[in-house]
Amino acid sequence: MISKELIAASTKPLLLAILSQGEDYGYSIIQQVREMSDEQIEWTEGMLYPVLHRLEKEGLIASKWKTSEAGRKRKYYRVSAKGSKALKREREQWFAVHSTLSKLWGAKLCTT
C-alpha cells in the first residue's frame, strides 16, 4: 500500500492528468485511479471531493452538472487552460523526482 503522504502529494497531478483526457465525474475518477494503480491507490469520495473543489476554486478545473444516460444528475469536471499549464509544471516536477530517484536507486524497479 502506498503511504498517505505520497498519495496526498500525487493527487493534484493525477487529477489534472485524468481530466486532461476529457471530462469525468467523481466515482469514475476514483475507479480509474484504482485500476491504473493496480489497486495500490484507493481514493474515497471524502478525500476526492474536497480536492476537486479546491482545484476548481484555484481555476485549474471547471465543472458542470449533466444528466447521465441513466437519468442521474452528475457533476462533471474538466481541466481548464490554467489547469493544463499547471499539469505541465507538475509533470516536469514529477519527472525530475523520478529521474533523481532512478539515479539513486539505479534505474531498477524496486519490488521489496
ChimeraX attribute file (.defattr): number of C-alpha atoms within 10 A of each C-alpha:
attribute: neighborCount
match mode: 1-to-1
recipient: residues
	/A:1	7
	/A:2	10
	/A:3	9
	/A:4	11
	/A:5	8
	/A:6	10
	/A:7	15
	/A:8	12
	/A:9	10
	/A:10	13
	/A:11	17
	/A:12	18
	/A:13	19
	/A:14	17
	/A:15	22
	/A:16	24
	/A:17	18
	/A:18	16
	/A:19	22
	/A:20	19
	/A:21	10
	/A:22	11
	/A:23	17
	/A:24	18
	/A:25	17
	/A:26	17
	/A:27	14
	/A:28	10
	/A:29	20
	/A:30	17
	/A:31	16
	/A:32	14
	/A:33	19
	/A:34	15
	/A:35	13
	/A:36	10
	/A:37	12
	/A:38	10
	/A:39	13
	/A:40	14
	/A:41	19
	/A:42	17
	/A:43	18
	/A:44	12
	/A:45	12
	/A:46	8
	/A:47	12
	/A:48	16
	/A:49	13
	/A:50	11
	/A:51	16
	/A:52	21
	/A:53	15
	/A:54	13
	/A:55	18
	/A:56	18
	/A:57	11
	/A:58	12
	/A:59	14
	/A:60	21
	/A:61	24
	/A:62	20
	/A:63	17
	/A:64	11
	/A:65	11
	/A:66	13
	/A:67	11
	/A:68	10
	/A:69	7
	/A:70	6
	/A:71	8
	/A:72	8
	/A:73	11
	/A:74	15
	/A:75	14
	/A:76	17
	/A:77	23
	/A:78	22
	/A:79	27
	/A:80	18
	/A:81	14
	/A:82	12
	/A:83	23
	/A:84	17
	/A:85	14
	/A:86	17
	/A:87	21
	/A:88	13
	/A:89	13
	/A:90	18
	/A:91	15
	/A:92	12
	/A:93	13
	/A:94	13
	/A:95	12
	/A:96	12
	/A:97	12
	/A:98	13
	/A:99	14
	/A:100	13
	/A:101	12
	/A:102	14
	/A:103	11
	/A:104	10
	/A:105	11
	/A:106	11
	/A:107	12
	/A:108	9
	/A:109	8
	/A:110	8
	/A:111	4
	/A:112	3
